[in-house]
Amino acid sequence: MELSKTVMCTYCGKHFDRKIMTPLYEKNKPVVNRYCEKCVPRVKVNILSLHWRENLWWENKGE
């Protein structure tokens, strides 16, 4: 099964090429949230306010 070349940004809901999306993982969760370049800064600011942010980690674009 081939992965789709486009994925939806979890924040804005628009579709972008997987290569430019930045994945965000949450410990013990199978779901990967992906964010476009425009939304990543806003998401990072929001995450800083979370008390459980140590359970989240970013990966490199396109992974």
All heavy atoms as TSV, in Angstrom:
chain	resi	resn	atom	element	x	y	z
A	1	MET	N	N	0.844	-1.177	0.000
A	1	MET	CA	C	0.000	0.000	0.000
A	1	MET	C	C	0.887	1.238	0.000
A	1	MET	O	O	1.733	1.419	0.857
A	1	MET	CB	C	-0.878	-0.013	1.245
A	1	MET	CG	C	-1.803	1.150	1.325
A	1	MET	SD	S	-3.052	0.833	2.583
A	1	MET	CE	C	-2.690	2.151	3.694
A	2	GLU	N	N	0.702	2.102	-0.975
A	2	GLU	CA	C	1.498	3.317	-1.100
A	2	GLU	C	C	0.863	4.447	-0.291
A	2	GLU	O	O	-0.352	4.620	-0.288
A	2	GLU	CB	C	1.587	3.719	-2.566
A	2	GLU	CG	C	2.480	4.917	-2.787
A	2	GLU	CD	C	2.575	5.275	-4.251
A	2	GLU	OE1	O	2.551	4.365	-5.082
A	2	GLU	OE2	O	2.647	6.466	-4.538
A	3	LEU	N	N	1.714	5.198	0.409
A	3	LEU	CA	C	1.221	6.331	1.171
A	3	LEU	C	C	0.842	7.465	0.236
A	3	LEU	O	O	1.461	7.676	-0.799
A	3	LEU	CB	C	2.294	6.819	2.153
A	3	LEU	CG	C	2.663	5.868	3.274
A	3	LEU	CD1	C	3.838	6.430	4.065
A	3	LEU	CD2	C	1.484	5.653	4.197
A	4	SER	N	N	-0.177	8.203	0.615
A	4	SER	CA	C	-0.605	9.350	-0.171
A	4	SER	C	C	0.504	10.399	-0.194
A	4	SER	O	O	1.229	10.584	0.776
A	4	SER	CB	C	-1.863	9.945	0.463
A	4	SER	OG	O	-2.211	11.137	-0.177
A	5	LYS	N	N	0.625	11.095	-1.318
A	5	LYS	CA	C	1.660	12.115	-1.434
A	5	LYS	C	C	1.253	13.415	-0.743
A	5	LYS	O	O	2.090	14.249	-0.454
A	5	LYS	CB	C	1.981	12.377	-2.899
A	5	LYS	CG	C	2.622	11.169	-3.552
A	5	LYS	CD	C	3.017	11.444	-4.956
A	5	LYS	CE	C	3.548	10.143	-5.530
A	5	LYS	NZ	N	4.492	10.311	-6.554
A	6	THR	N	N	-0.035	13.588	-0.501
A	6	THR	CA	C	-0.491	14.776	0.210
A	6	THR	C	C	-1.161	14.356	1.516
A	6	THR	O	O	-1.757	13.284	1.608
A	6	THR	CB	C	-1.489	15.608	-0.620
A	6	THR	OG1	O	-2.650	14.840	-0.874
A	6	THR	CG2	C	-0.865	16.065	-1.925
A	7	VAL	N	N	-1.008	15.206	2.509
A	7	VAL	CA	C	-1.656	14.971	3.795
A	7	VAL	C	C	-2.269	16.280	4.267
A	7	VAL	O	O	-1.872	17.366	3.840
A	7	VAL	CB	C	-0.669	14.446	4.859
A	7	VAL	CG1	C	-0.222	13.043	4.549
A	7	VAL	CG2	C	0.525	15.343	5.005
A	8	MET	N	N	-3.224	16.166	5.168
A	8	MET	CA	C	-3.923	17.334	5.665
A	8	MET	C	C	-3.224	17.893	6.906
A	8	MET	O	O	-2.856	17.139	7.808
A	8	MET	CB	C	-5.365	16.974	6.021
A	8	MET	CG	C	-6.197	18.170	6.416
A	8	MET	SD	S	-7.917	17.752	6.725
A	8	MET	CE	C	-7.781	16.941	8.298
A	9	CYS	N	N	-3.066	19.195	6.940
A	9	CYS	CA	C	-2.521	19.862	8.116
A	9	CYS	C	C	-3.550	19.754	9.238
A	9	CYS	O	O	-4.724	20.082	9.048
A	9	CYS	CB	C	-2.218	21.327	7.805
A	9	CYS	SG	S	-1.688	22.291	9.236
A	10	THR	N	N	-3.130	19.294	10.387
A	10	THR	CA	C	-4.031	19.107	11.517
A	10	THR	C	C	-4.576	20.440	12.015
A	10	THR	O	O	-5.683	20.499	12.533
A	10	THR	CB	C	-3.289	18.380	12.663
A	10	THR	OG1	O	-2.762	17.157	12.159
A	10	THR	CG2	C	-4.193	18.080	13.834
A	11	TYR	N	N	-3.840	21.518	11.828
A	11	TYR	CA	C	-4.237	22.828	12.347
A	11	TYR	C	C	-5.169	23.585	11.397
A	11	TYR	O	O	-6.243	24.006	11.789
A	11	TYR	CB	C	-2.986	23.656	12.644
A	11	TYR	CG	C	-3.241	24.885	13.482
A	11	TYR	CD1	C	-3.387	24.788	14.855
A	11	TYR	CD2	C	-3.309	26.140	12.912
A	11	TYR	CE1	C	-3.610	25.910	15.639
A	11	TYR	CE2	C	-3.527	27.265	13.682
A	11	TYR	CZ	C	-3.675	27.149	15.043
A	11	TYR	OH	O	-3.898	28.257	15.812
A	12	CYS	N	N	-4.762	23.735	10.130
A	12	CYS	CA	C	-5.568	24.549	9.201
A	12	CYS	C	C	-6.489	23.725	8.308
A	12	CYS	O	O	-7.406	24.267	7.698
A	12	CYS	CB	C	-4.667	25.439	8.348
A	12	CYS	SG	S	-3.667	24.564	7.114
A	13	GLY	N	N	-6.231	22.418	8.197
A	13	GLY	CA	C	-7.103	21.553	7.414
A	13	GLY	C	C	-6.827	21.534	5.921
A	13	GLY	O	O	-7.537	20.878	5.172
A	14	LYS	N	N	-5.789	22.229	5.460
A	14	LYS	CA	C	-5.453	22.236	4.040
A	14	LYS	C	C	-4.522	21.070	3.727
A	14	LYS	O	O	-3.801	20.593	4.591
A	14	LYS	CB	C	-4.785	23.556	3.660
A	14	LYS	CG	C	-5.702	24.745	3.827
A	14	LYS	CD	C	-4.983	26.035	3.480
A	14	LYS	CE	C	-5.902	27.226	3.726
A	14	LYS	NZ	N	-5.183	28.492	3.509
A	15	HIS	N	N	-4.544	20.632	2.464
A	15	HIS	CA	C	-3.695	19.516	2.028
A	15	HIS	C	C	-2.396	20.031	1.422
A	15	HIS	O	O	-2.400	21.000	0.660
A	15	HIS	CB	C	-4.434	18.645	1.014
A	15	HIS	CG	C	-5.423	17.757	1.653
A	15	HIS	ND1	N	-6.678	18.171	2.015
A	15	HIS	CD2	C	-5.335	16.461	2.036
A	15	HIS	CE1	C	-7.326	17.170	2.575
A	15	HIS	NE2	N	-6.539	16.121	2.606
A	16	PHE	N	N	-1.284	19.376	1.787
A	16	PHE	CA	C	0.032	19.747	1.303
A	16	PHE	C	C	0.818	18.481	0.991
A	16	PHE	O	O	0.492	17.404	1.485
A	16	PHE	CB	C	0.798	20.545	2.368
A	16	PHE	CG	C	0.160	21.855	2.707
A	16	PHE	CD1	C	-0.755	21.947	3.743
A	16	PHE	CD2	C	0.472	23.005	1.986
A	16	PHE	CE1	C	-1.348	23.162	4.063
A	16	PHE	CE2	C	-0.115	24.211	2.303
A	16	PHE	CZ	C	-1.028	24.291	3.346
A	17	ASP	N	N	1.889	18.641	0.229
A	17	ASP	CA	C	2.784	17.533	-0.061
A	17	ASP	C	C	3.402	17.042	1.249
A	17	ASP	O	O	3.821	17.839	2.084
A	17	ASP	CB	C	3.887	18.005	-1.014
A	17	ASP	CG	C	4.727	16.855	-1.545
A	17	ASP	OD1	O	5.239	16.063	-0.727
A	17	ASP	OD2	O	4.871	16.763	-2.771
A	18	ARG	N	N	3.462	15.746	1.417
A	18	ARG	CA	C	4.000	15.134	2.646
A	18	ARG	C	C	5.427	15.616	2.943
A	18	ARG	O	O	5.823	15.731	4.098
A	18	ARG	CB	C	3.982	13.616	2.486
A	18	ARG	CG	C	4.539	12.845	3.640
A	18	ARG	CD	C	4.502	11.350	3.375
A	18	ARG	NE	N	3.156	10.832	3.323
A	18	ARG	CZ	C	2.452	10.452	4.388
A	18	ARG	NH1	N	2.989	10.529	5.570
A	18	ARG	NH2	N	1.232	9.996	4.258
A	19	LYS	N	N	6.206	15.913	1.905
A	19	LYS	CA	C	7.606	16.306	2.075
A	19	LYS	C	C	7.773	17.619	2.845
A	19	LYS	O	O	8.812	17.836	3.444
A	19	LYS	CB	C	8.283	16.435	0.718
A	19	LYS	CG	C	8.433	15.126	-0.004
A	19	LYS	CD	C	9.045	15.328	-1.364
A	19	LYS	CE	C	9.052	14.020	-2.142
A	19	LYS	NZ	N	9.501	14.216	-3.509
A	20	ILE	N	N	6.785	18.500	2.799
A	20	ILE	CA	C	6.928	19.784	3.493
A	20	ILE	C	C	6.209	19.820	4.839
A	20	ILE	O	O	6.257	20.823	5.540
A	20	ILE	CB	C	6.446	20.966	2.618
A	20	ILE	CG1	C	4.933	20.897	2.372
A	20	ILE	CG2	C	7.220	21.033	1.322
A	20	ILE	CD1	C	4.353	22.175	1.844
A	21	MET	N	N	5.587	18.726	5.201
A	21	MET	CA	C	4.850	18.671	6.462
A	21	MET	C	C	5.769	18.285	7.612
A	21	MET	O	O	6.662	17.454	7.457
A	21	MET	CB	C	3.711	17.671	6.367
A	21	MET	CG	C	2.716	17.968	5.275
A	21	MET	SD	S	1.817	19.479	5.537
A	21	MET	CE	C	0.622	18.927	6.713
A	22	THR	N	N	5.558	18.895	8.780
A	22	THR	CA	C	6.342	18.590	9.969
A	22	THR	C	C	5.490	17.745	10.908
A	22	THR	O	O	4.434	18.191	11.346
A	22	THR	CB	C	6.768	19.893	10.678
A	22	THR	OG1	O	7.501	20.691	9.755
A	22	THR	CG2	C	7.630	19.599	11.887
A	23	PRO	N	N	5.933	16.519	11.211
A	23	PRO	CA	C	5.146	15.648	12.089
A	23	PRO	C	C	5.379	15.948	13.570
A	23	PRO	O	O	6.477	16.311	13.983
A	23	PRO	CB	C	5.639	14.251	11.745
A	23	PRO	CG	C	6.997	14.439	11.197
A	23	PRO	CD	C	7.054	15.812	10.613
A	24	LEU	N	N	4.325	15.797	14.345
A	24	LEU	CA	C	4.384	15.937	15.800
A	24	LEU	C	C	3.849	14.638	16.392
A	24	LEU	O	O	2.740	14.211	16.079
A	24	LEU	CB	C	3.532	17.113	16.275
A	24	LEU	CG	C	3.406	17.292	17.780
A	24	LEU	CD1	C	4.740	17.717	18.381
A	24	LEU	CD2	C	2.349	18.330	18.105
A	25	TYR	N	N	4.646	14.011	17.236
A	25	TYR	CA	C	4.277	12.735	17.848
A	25	TYR	C	C	3.927	12.936	19.314
A	25	TYR	O	O	4.480	13.807	19.976
A	25	TYR	CB	C	5.443	11.752	17.764
A	25	TYR	CG	C	5.796	11.380	16.353
A	25	TYR	CD1	C	6.725	12.116	15.630
A	25	TYR	CD2	C	5.202	10.291	15.743
A	25	TYR	CE1	C	7.051	11.776	14.328
A	25	TYR	CE2	C	5.532	9.944	14.439
A	25	TYR	CZ	C	6.446	10.695	13.745
A	25	TYR	OH	O	6.770	10.356	12.457
A	26	GLU	N	N	2.999	12.122	19.795
A	26	GLU	CA	C	2.654	12.115	21.217
A	26	GLU	C	C	2.947	10.728	21.767
A	26	GLU	O	O	2.581	9.720	21.160
A	26	GLU	CB	C	1.180	12.458	21.411
A	26	GLU	CG	C	0.800	12.604	22.850
A	26	GLU	CD	C	-0.639	13.075	23.025
A	26	GLU	OE1	O	-1.277	13.503	22.050
A	26	GLU	OE2	O	-1.122	12.989	24.158
A	27	LYS	N	N	3.630	10.698	22.899
A	27	LYS	CA	C	4.028	9.430	23.505
A	27	LYS	C	C	2.807	8.534	23.731
A	27	LYS	O	O	1.763	8.986	24.192
A	27	LYS	CB	C	4.734	9.700	24.831
A	27	LYS	CG	C	5.308	8.443	25.465
A	27	LYS	CD	C	6.281	8.684	26.594
A	27	LYS	CE	C	5.840	9.641	27.636
A	27	LYS	NZ	N	6.727	9.698	28.796
A	28	ASN	N	N	2.939	7.261	23.374
A	28	ASN	CA	C	1.918	6.223	23.548
A	28	ASN	C	C	0.669	6.447	22.697
A	28	ASN	O	O	-0.389	5.904	23.011
A	28	ASN	CB	C	1.527	6.080	25.019
A	28	ASN	CG	C	2.700	5.692	25.881
A	28	ASN	OD1	O	3.540	4.914	25.477
A	28	ASN	ND2	N	2.765	6.261	27.074
A	29	LYS	N	N	0.772	7.232	21.639
A	29	LYS	CA	C	-0.361	7.450	20.732
A	29	LYS	C	C	0.053	7.041	19.324
A	29	LYS	O	O	1.119	7.419	18.853
A	29	LYS	CB	C	-0.784	8.922	20.705
A	29	LYS	CG	C	-1.195	9.481	22.040
A	29	LYS	CD	C	-2.613	9.114	22.354
A	29	LYS	CE	C	-2.979	9.693	23.702
A	29	LYS	NZ	N	-4.335	9.775	23.973
A	30	PRO	N	N	-0.779	6.264	18.622
A	30	PRO	CA	C	-0.420	5.829	17.272
A	30	PRO	C	C	-0.623	6.912	16.209
A	30	PRO	O	O	-0.107	6.806	15.113
A	30	PRO	CB	C	-1.352	4.647	17.031
A	30	PRO	CG	C	-2.542	4.948	17.858
A	30	PRO	CD	C	-2.014	5.666	19.085
A	31	VAL	N	N	-1.358	7.961	16.531
A	31	VAL	CA	C	-1.682	9.005	15.562
A	31	VAL	C	C	-0.534	10.008	15.468
A	31	VAL	O	O	0.024	10.422	16.476
A	31	VAL	CB	C	-2.974	9.742	15.977
A	31	VAL	CG1	C	-3.270	10.893	15.042
A	31	VAL	CG2	C	-4.135	8.782	16.034
A	32	VAL	N	N	-0.187	10.383	14.233
A	32	VAL	CA	C	0.832	11.401	13.996
A	32	VAL	C	C	0.119	12.633	13.455
A	32	VAL	O	O	-0.579	12.562	12.444
A	32	VAL	CB	C	1.877	10.922	12.966
A	32	VAL	CG1	C	2.881	12.019	12.683
A	32	VAL	CG2	C	2.555	9.669	13.445
A	33	ASN	N	N	0.273	13.756	14.135
A	33	ASN	CA	C	-0.274	15.011	13.636
A	33	ASN	C	C	0.777	15.666	12.758
A	33	ASN	O	O	1.953	15.695	13.106
A	33	ASN	CB	C	-0.630	15.938	14.800
A	33	ASN	CG	C	-1.774	15.392	15.611
A	33	ASN	OD1	O	-2.846	15.144	15.080
A	33	ASN	ND2	N	-1.551	15.186	16.891
A	34	ARG	N	N	0.347	16.173	11.607
A	34	ARG	CA	C	1.274	16.822	10.678
A	34	ARG	C	C	0.811	18.257	10.455
A	34	ARG	O	O	-0.372	18.531	10.336
A	34	ARG	CB	C	1.332	16.063	9.366
A	34	ARG	CG	C	1.873	14.664	9.540
A	34	ARG	CD	C	1.972	13.924	8.225
A	34	ARG	NE	N	2.334	12.531	8.440
A	34	ARG	CZ	C	3.566	12.104	8.618
A	34	ARG	NH1	N	4.557	12.958	8.601
A	34	ARG	NH2	N	3.820	10.828	8.810
A	35	TYR	N	N	1.807	19.160	10.389
A	35	TYR	CA	C	1.517	20.587	10.273
A	35	TYR	C	C	2.282	21.197	9.109
A	35	TYR	O	O	3.437	20.844	8.859
A	35	TYR	CB	C	1.891	21.308	11.570
A	35	TYR	CG	C	1.106	20.786	12.752
A	35	TYR	CD1	C	1.630	19.811	13.580
A	35	TYR	CD2	C	-0.173	21.240	13.006
A	35	TYR	CE1	C	0.904	19.309	14.647
A	35	TYR	CE2	C	-0.907	20.751	14.059
A	35	TYR	CZ	C	-0.368	19.783	14.880
A	35	TYR	OH	O	-1.094	19.284	15.926
A	36	CYS	N	N	1.637	22.137	8.416
A	36	CYS	CA	C	2.282	22.830	7.309
A	36	CYS	C	C	3.234	23.896	7.862
A	36	CYS	O	O	3.199	24.236	9.050
A	36	CYS	CB	C	1.240	23.459	6.387
A	36	CYS	SG	S	0.292	24.813	7.113
A	37	GLU	N	N	4.077	24.423	6.982
A	37	GLU	CA	C	5.074	25.410	7.390
A	37	GLU	C	C	4.438	26.653	8.002
A	37	GLU	O	O	4.997	27.266	8.897
A	37	GLU	CB	C	5.929	25.800	6.184
A	37	GLU	CG	C	6.779	24.659	5.670
A	37	GLU	CD	C	7.513	25.018	4.394
A	37	GLU	OE1	O	6.972	25.780	3.574
A	37	GLU	OE2	O	8.642	24.528	4.226
A	38	LYS	N	N	3.281	27.024	7.512
A	38	LYS	CA	C	2.597	28.224	8.008
A	38	LYS	C	C	2.072	28.028	9.430
A	38	LYS	O	O	2.074	28.957	10.238
A	38	LYS	CB	C	1.447	28.561	7.064
A	38	LYS	CG	C	0.715	29.818	7.411
A	38	LYS	CD	C	-0.371	30.103	6.393
A	38	LYS	CE	C	-1.156	31.339	6.770
A	38	LYS	NZ	N	-2.262	31.584	5.841
A	39	CYS	N	N	1.650	26.829	9.763
A	39	CYS	CA	C	1.024	26.572	11.059
A	39	CYS	C	C	1.997	26.151	12.157
A	39	CYS	O	O	1.676	26.291	13.339
A	39	CYS	CB	C	-0.061	25.509	10.905
A	39	CYS	SG	S	-1.457	26.058	9.897
A	40	VAL	N	N	3.169	25.640	11.800
A	40	VAL	CA	C	4.112	25.137	12.804
A	40	VAL	C	C	4.422	26.174	13.885
A	40	VAL	O	O	4.377	25.848	15.076
A	40	VAL	CB	C	5.405	24.596	12.143
A	40	VAL	CG1	C	6.510	24.395	13.170
A	40	VAL	CG2	C	5.116	23.290	11.434
A	41	PRO	N	N	4.727	27.437	13.546
A	41	PRO	CA	C	5.028	28.405	14.611
A	41	PRO	C	C	3.870	28.595	15.597
A	41	PRO	O	O	4.082	28.665	16.811
A	41	PRO	CB	C	5.319	29.702	13.857
A	41	PRO	CG	C	5.732	29.266	12.492
A	41	PRO	CD	C	4.938	28.020	12.221
A	42	ARG	N	N	2.648	28.659	15.089
A	42	ARG	CA	C	1.486	28.822	15.977
A	42	ARG	C	C	1.280	27.614	16.867
A	42	ARG	O	O	0.956	27.743	18.048
A	42	ARG	CB	C	0.226	29.074	15.141
A	42	ARG	CG	C	0.207	30.455	14.524
A	42	ARG	CD	C	-1.070	30.668	13.768
A	42	ARG	NE	N	-0.762	30.308	12.388
A	42	ARG	CZ	C	-1.639	30.251	11.419
A	42	ARG	NH1	N	-2.903	30.488	11.658
A	42	ARG	NH2	N	-1.282	29.947	10.200
A	43	VAL	N	N	1.485	26.434	16.317
A	43	VAL	CA	C	1.313	25.202	17.089
A	43	VAL	C	C	2.378	25.131	18.188
A	43	VAL	O	O	2.083	24.776	19.331
A	43	VAL	CB	C	1.372	23.959	16.177
A	43	VAL	CG1	C	1.383	22.684	16.988
A	43	VAL	CG2	C	0.196	23.964	15.205
A	44	LYS	N	N	3.613	25.491	17.861
A	44	LYS	CA	C	4.680	25.460	18.858
A	44	LYS	C	C	4.385	26.405	20.016
A	44	LYS	O	O	4.631	26.064	21.174
A	44	LYS	CB	C	6.023	25.785	18.214
A	44	LYS	CG	C	6.562	24.627	17.400
A	44	LYS	CD	C	7.957	24.902	16.878
A	44	LYS	CE	C	8.472	23.672	16.140
A	44	LYS	NZ	N	9.841	23.856	15.667
A	45	VAL	N	N	3.850	27.583	19.741
A	45	VAL	CA	C	3.482	28.525	20.802
A	45	VAL	C	C	2.377	27.928	21.669
A	45	VAL	O	O	2.430	28.005	22.895
A	45	VAL	CB	C	3.028	29.883	20.205
A	45	VAL	CG1	C	2.362	30.756	21.253
A	45	VAL	CG2	C	4.215	30.598	19.591
A	46	ASN	N	N	1.393	27.301	21.046
A	46	ASN	CA	C	0.302	26.675	21.801
A	46	ASN	C	C	0.809	25.541	22.689
A	46	ASN	O	O	0.374	25.379	23.824
A	46	ASN	CB	C	-0.771	26.123	20.855
A	46	ASN	CG	C	-1.585	27.212	20.199
A	46	ASN	OD1	O	-1.617	28.355	20.658
A	46	ASN	ND2	N	-2.238	26.876	19.117
A	47	ILE	N	N	1.740	24.760	22.171
A	47	ILE	CA	C	2.272	23.620	22.929
A	47	ILE	C	C	3.013	24.074	24.180
A	47	ILE	O	O	2.986	23.407	25.209
A	47	ILE	CB	C	3.155	22.747	22.023
A	47	ILE	CG1	C	2.264	21.986	21.042
A	47	ILE	CG2	C	4.004	21.775	22.828
A	47	ILE	CD1	C	3.009	21.216	20.002
A	48	LEU	N	N	3.674	25.220	24.100
A	48	LEU	CA	C	4.420	25.721	25.262
A	48	LEU	C	C	3.514	25.950	26.474
A	48	LEU	O	O	3.982	25.916	27.611
A	48	LEU	CB	C	5.151	27.012	24.911
A	48	LEU	CG	C	6.345	26.840	23.971
A	48	LEU	CD1	C	6.923	28.204	23.633
A	48	LEU	CD2	C	7.402	25.941	24.575
A	49	SER	N	N	2.231	26.166	26.246
A	49	SER	CA	C	1.304	26.408	27.349
A	49	SER	C	C	0.758	25.112	27.958
A	49	SER	O	O	0.070	25.155	28.980
A	49	SER	CB	C	0.136	27.280	26.884
A	49	SER	OG	O	-0.651	26.582	25.945
A	50	LEU	N	N	1.059	23.964	27.363
A	50	LEU	CA	C	0.548	22.685	27.857
A	50	LEU	C	C	1.420	22.142	28.987
A	50	LEU	O	O	2.647	22.141	28.877
A	50	LEU	CB	C	0.504	21.655	26.729
A	50	LEU	CG	C	-0.383	21.988	25.533
A	50	LEU	CD1	C	-0.188	20.946	24.444
A	50	LEU	CD2	C	-1.827	22.094	25.933
A	51	HIS	N	N	0.810	21.686	30.048
A	51	HIS	CA	C	1.582	21.123	31.152
A	51	HIS	C	C	2.136	19.731	30.828
A	51	HIS	O	O	3.052	19.264	31.475
A	51	HIS	CB	C	0.739	21.070	32.430
A	51	HIS	CG	C	-0.413	20.113	32.361
A	51	HIS	ND1	N	-1.596	20.454	31.769
A	51	HIS	CD2	C	-0.530	18.841	32.779
A	51	HIS	CE1	C	-2.424	19.418	31.846
A	51	HIS	NE2	N	-1.807	18.424	32.439
A	52	TRP	N	N	1.606	19.065	29.812
A	52	TRP	CA	C	2.060	17.725	29.431
A	52	TRP	C	C	2.893	17.758	28.148
A	52	TRP	O	O	3.036	16.767	27.456
A	52	TRP	CB	C	0.879	16.773	29.282
A	52	TRP	CG	C	-0.258	17.319	28.490
A	52	TRP	CD1	C	-1.299	18.051	28.954
A	52	TRP	CD2	C	-0.463	17.200	27.079
A	52	TRP	NE1	N	-2.134	18.400	27.930
A	52	TRP	CE2	C	-1.646	17.880	26.751
A	52	TRP	CE3	C	0.243	16.589	26.057
A	52	TRP	CZ2	C	-2.130	17.968	25.463
A	52	TRP	CZ3	C	-0.253	16.679	24.760
A	52	TRP	CH2	C	-1.425	17.362	24.488
A	53	ARG	N	N	3.510	18.895	27.827
A	53	ARG	CA	C	4.261	19.033	26.573
A	53	ARG	C	C	5.469	18.100	26.482
A	53	ARG	O	O	5.965	17.834	25.400
A	53	ARG	CB	C	4.679	20.476	26.347
A	53	ARG	CG	C	5.652	21.010	27.349
A	53	ARG	CD	C	5.981	22.471	27.058
A	53	ARG	NE	N	6.773	23.040	28.114
A	53	ARG	CZ	C	6.296	23.679	29.159
A	53	ARG	NH1	N	5.003	23.845	29.285
A	53	ARG	NH2	N	7.092	24.163	30.082
A	54	GLU	N	N	5.953	17.579	27.615
A	54	GLU	CA	C	7.096	16.662	27.558
A	54	GLU	C	C	6.729	15.351	26.866
A	54	GLU	O	O	7.605	14.579	26.505
A	54	GLU	CB	C	7.661	16.383	28.958
A	54	GLU	CG	C	6.716	15.677	29.896
A	54	GLU	CD	C	5.783	16.617	30.664
A	54	GLU	OE1	O	5.886	17.833	30.507
A	54	GLU	OE2	O	4.941	16.097	31.410
A	55	ASN	N	N	5.445	15.095	26.666
A	55	ASN	CA	C	4.998	13.884	25.960
A	55	ASN	C	C	4.986	14.069	24.443
A	55	ASN	O	O	4.641	13.146	23.716
A	55	ASN	CB	C	3.596	13.488	26.412
A	55	ASN	CG	C	3.571	13.007	27.834
A	55	ASN	OD1	O	4.561	12.519	28.347
A	55	ASN	ND2	N	2.451	13.166	28.493
A	56	LEU	N	N	5.332	15.260	23.964
A	56	LEU	CA	C	5.287	15.564	22.538
A	56	LEU	C	C	6.696	15.760	21.994
A	56	LEU	O	O	7.571	16.261	22.696
A	56	LEU	CB	C	4.490	16.851	22.307
A	56	LEU	CG	C	3.058	16.854	22.830
A	56	LEU	CD1	C	2.485	18.253	22.755
A	56	LEU	CD2	C	2.203	15.895	22.031
A	57	TRP	N	N	6.909	15.374	20.749
A	57	TRP	CA	C	8.187	15.663	20.126
A	57	TRP	C	C	7.994	15.835	18.627
A	57	TRP	O	O	7.123	15.258	18.012
A	57	TRP	CB	C	9.236	14.600	20.439
A	57	TRP	CG	C	9.000	13.266	19.831
A	57	TRP	CD1	C	9.487	12.825	18.632
A	57	TRP	CD2	C	8.220	12.191	20.350
A	57	TRP	NE1	N	9.065	11.545	18.393
A	57	TRP	CE2	C	8.279	11.134	19.441
A	57	TRP	CE3	C	7.463	12.020	21.514
A	57	TRP	CZ2	C	7.619	9.934	19.644
A	57	TRP	CZ3	C	6.809	10.832	21.717
A	57	TRP	CH2	C	6.898	9.803	20.790
A	58	TRP	N	N	8.821	16.694	18.067
A	58	TRP	CA	C	8.801	17.012	16.641
A	58	TRP	C	C	9.808	16.146	15.912
A	58	TRP	O	O	10.841	15.788	16.450
A	58	TRP	CB	C	9.171	18.480	16.419
A	58	TRP	CG	C	8.197	19.446	16.986
A	58	TRP	CD1	C	8.275	20.058	18.194
A	58	TRP	CD2	C	6.998	19.901	16.377
A	58	TRP	NE1	N	7.189	20.875	18.376
A	58	TRP	CE2	C	6.385	20.800	17.269
A	58	TRP	CE3	C	6.364	19.634	15.178
A	58	TRP	CZ2	C	5.188	21.438	16.988
A	58	TRP	CZ3	C	5.173	20.281	14.906
A	58	TRP	CH2	C	4.592	21.168	15.798
A	59	GLU	N	N	9.514	15.849	14.676
A	59	GLU	CA	C	10.453	15.165	13.795
A	59	GLU	C	C	10.788	16.113	12.642
A	59	GLU	O	O	10.210	17.186	12.531
A	59	GLU	CB	C	9.832	13.871	13.239
A	59	GLU	CG	C	9.657	12.788	14.263
A	59	GLU	CD	C	10.962	12.126	14.685
A	59	GLU	OE1	O	11.939	12.165	13.906
A	59	GLU	OE2	O	11.003	11.572	15.785
A	60	ASN	N	N	11.719	15.704	11.798
A	60	ASN	CA	C	12.094	16.513	10.652
A	60	ASN	C	C	11.004	16.481	9.596
A	60	ASN	O	O	10.218	15.537	9.518
A	60	ASN	CB	C	13.389	15.993	10.032
A	60	ASN	CG	C	14.539	16.137	10.997
A	60	ASN	OD1	O	14.611	17.099	11.759
A	60	ASN	ND2	N	15.442	15.182	10.987
A	61	LYS	N	N	10.962	17.508	8.762
A	61	LYS	CA	C	9.985	17.562	7.680
A	61	LYS	C	C	10.091	16.335	6.809
A	61	LYS	O	O	11.175	15.814	6.581
A	61	LYS	CB	C	10.249	18.782	6.795
A	61	LYS	CG	C	9.761	20.051	7.357
A	61	LYS	CD	C	9.986	21.121	6.328
A	61	LYS	CE	C	9.915	22.475	6.986
A	61	LYS	NZ	N	10.237	23.517	6.051
A	62	GLY	N	N	8.951	15.897	6.315
A	62	GLY	CA	C	8.907	14.798	5.361
A	62	GLY	C	C	9.004	13.413	5.947
A	62	GLY	O	O	9.014	12.436	5.218
A	63	GLU	N	N	9.080	13.299	7.248
A	63	GLU	CA	C	9.179	11.965	7.863
A	63	GLU	C	C	7.808	11.447	8.206
A	63	GLU	O	O	6.872	12.118	8.335
A	63	GLU	CB	C	10.071	12.028	9.102
A	63	GLU	CG	C	11.490	12.318	8.706
A	63	GLU	CD	C	12.458	12.136	9.859
A	63	GLU	OE1	O	12.096	11.504	10.859
A	63	GLU	OE2	O	13.564	12.614	9.722
